Amino acid sequence: MTFSEAKQEFDIKYGTAAEYDCFLPEHLTFGRKTNLKKKNGQQTEQYYKWQFLYSIVHSGLFVKDYIGTEVQFPKGNRTSAP
């Protein structure tokens, strides 16, 4: 499967979905769900992130074992947000 075929497959499967089960770890946690739609019905940035990740993994360009998303590193100051 090519990248564009995988992208089309994602659009067909999840183009109208409101929620998506993440197949890669996010914040070092497996099995998270993410919202794909805003309240007005438009796709969120998460939709395009997962569309891209789905496409590169399912097209065979990258092995999913080498990909992680949204990894947070703590700041040096305790009162700072990550």
Buried (B, 14 or more C-beta within 10 A) or exposed (E): EEBEEBBBBBBEEBEEEEEBEBBBBBEEEEEBEBBBBEEEEEBEEBBEBBBBBBBBBBBEEEEBEEEEBBEEEEEEEEEEEE
